[in-house]
Amino acid sequence: DVQYLRAIIAKLIRERAVPAESVFITGVSNGAMMSLRMACESSDMLTGVSAVIGLLPEALAQDCDPARPIPLQVIVGDQDRLVPFAGGEVAAFGKADRGAVISAEATMNVFGRQFECGGDVVEETLDDVDPDDGTRVTRRRFMGCTDDAPLELLVIHGGGHRWPGSERHNRSGRLDRLTGNASQDIKGAETVWDFFMRERATK
């Protein structure tokens, strides 16, 4: 999959005149884990990465070795029952084995070490746009990273395995109960896009 994505990126740059400094990757759930793998193994081709409701798989964490620091954002819910915030086995329907992830904190520490972030961690609580959604969002920025590469974690307190800003549900079904709250305090696409465009503007 990594080689496939690298080939697509190279083709877009070569044949579609996509600027090399405008290549970002994002994904949700399994796609978030793939995005983090690309950050570990293909940062030489990327301008930034955002991973939504996904964390670094245990097997990947041991060998994660980015070629260079790049802007990286992780957005996760601390009540996610499928990809556990504190790390552990990824929940699955049926008997499929989806492996295990490390915690949100450990995920950020892996990249913090690789990017040699030596500064403080600055935390802010974002506006509670919808007091009735059962969530609050905090942003943690890891400072002093090599090349000033931004590294940030958005924690959706009370949030489940849901795309931020997606439609509310009535909690009546098993799937709805399993996936939990979707925060209305941030919009996933806008948050990811703003992060990418902010970093592109500095290039």
N, C-alpha and C positions, 0 to 999 in steps of 0.2 A: 504493500500500500504506500509506503514512503517513496519507493522508487517511482510508482505510478504518479503520485502527486508531484514529485520533482519533475517528471517528464511533462506533465501538463503545464506547470509553471514555465519551464524552459520553452515550450511550444508557444505559449501566449506571449512571452517576451520576444521570441524570435519572429513569429509570424503575425502577431496581432499588435505589435508595437506597444505592448504594455510596459510602462516604465518599471525597471527592476526595483526602484525604491517605492513602488506602490503595491507590493504584494503582501497582503495580509491573509491570515487564515483564522477562521472561527468555527465552532461547532457546539452542539448541545448534546449532553449525555455521552453516549459512545463517541459522538463526533468531537466532544470536548476532550476526551481522552486521546483521540487521534491528533487533535490540534496540539496537545501538550507533547505528544510523541514527536511531532514535527518541530516543536521548539527545541526538543532535546537533540534531534538528529539532523535538522535541516535549517537551522537558524541562519546559515550562510545565504539562503535564498529568500528569507522572509524579512519584512519590515516590522511586523508585530503579530501577536497572537492573543486571542481572547477565548477562554474556555468557560462555557456556561453549564452549570449543574453537572460538572464532571471533575474528577481529581486524578492525580497521577497514579497509574497502576503500580502495585508493589514491584512487579517484575521489571518494570521500566525504571523505577526510581533509582535502583542500584547502579544503572549504567548511563543515566542521563548526563550527557556531556556536550552542551551546546558549543558550537564553533565560535560563537560570539554572543554577547549580551544583546537582547532585543526587547522592546517594550512588550510586557506580558501582563495580562489581566485575567483574573479568575473570579467568577461570580457563582456563589453556592448558597444553598439554604441550610441552616443548621438543624432543621428537622426533616431532612431528606431521608426517606426510608429505603430508597433504592441505591443511591450512592452515598454511603454514610459519611457525614461531616467529620466524625472522629476516626474515620478509617475502618477497614474491615471488609467482609465479603459483600460483593455487589449483589443485591437482591435480584431475583429473576423469576419469571413466570414458569411454572413447570420445574423440571429437574436440571435445566441447563446450568452449567458452571460458567459464570461470567468473571471469575477471578476476584481479586481483592484490590482495594485502593489504599493508599496511605492517607492520613488525615489532611484537612485543609491547611493546618499549620505546617505540617511536615512537607506538603507540596510546595508551599511558599519558601520554606527553609532550603529545599533542594535548589531552587532557582536563586535564592538569595546567596547561597554559598557559591554557586557557579558564577553569578554576576558580581561576586565580591562586594555585596552591599554592606557597607560598614557604618552607615548612619543609623539614626533613630527610626522607629516605626511610628509614623504619624497617623492617628486615628481621628476620624470625624463621623458624626452621626448625620445622615442626610435627612432632609425634610420628611416629615410624616404626612405625605400627600393624602393618603386615605387611612384615617384612624380606624376604620372598620375592617381592614383586610387581614388583621392578625399578624402583621409583620412590621419590623423596623429594619432599616438598612444602615450598616456602618461600612466605611471605606478605610482600609489600612494601606498606607503607602510606605514602601520600604525605601529608605533614602540612602544616598551615597554609593549607588551601584556604579560599576565600571561603565564609562561612556555616558553616564547619566541616564542609563536605560531605565525607564519607569517600570516598576514592579508593583502591582496593586491587587488587593483582595477585597472584593465586596461580599460581605456576609449578610444574607437575608435572614434576620432573626425571626424565627417562626415560619420561615419559608420551607416548602417541600420541593419535590422534584417537578417543578413547573417553570416554564419560561416566564420571566418577569414581565408583568403587564398583560399576560394572557387572560382570557375571559374567566371570570369566577365560576365556580360550580356550586352545586347545592349539597355536596357531600353525601348524596344518597346512594351512590354506587360504590362497589368495592374498589374499582380503579380510582375513583375520585378520592376515596378515603386514603388509598395507598399513596397517591401523588401529593396530597396535602395542599397547602396554601400557595397561591400565586400572588406575589407582592404586586400591589398597584402603585407603590412609591417610586419605582423606576420602570422604564420601558426597556426591555432587553435589547431590541435592535438599536434604539437611539443611544443607549449607554455604550454598546460596543462600537457603533459608528463614531460617536463623539471621541472615544478613546483613540481609535485609529486615526481620525482626521486631526486630532490634536498632535499626535506624534508625526504624522506626515508633514504638518506645517513646520515642524522643526528641522526637516531634512533639507 
